[in-house]
Amino acid sequence: MAKGPKVTIKVKSFVADIRNGASDKALVEKYTLTEAMLPKIFDQLIAGGHITEDELTNRTFFESTQDVMDLFTFPGPKNFD
């Protein structure tokens, strides 16, 4: 089974960014993550007692459709008007 790239993240810095309102897009960019890594990291932080589920529930995950589009590659034109 192939594994993705290993990324080292400083927990205190990552948690501080979450608590300071960093968006998913900002976290992905700052820590050079893939979109699949972020939920796994959140799960690890909860399991380790670094953050609570409530902290994640209260977050704004994406500010706009454009934020989502910037993270993923969609087939076809990018016109949603």
Secondary structure by P-SEA (a helix, b strand, c coil): ccccbbbbbcaaaaaaaaaacccaaaaaaaacccccaaaaaaaaaaaaccccaaaaaaccccccaaaaaaacccccccccc
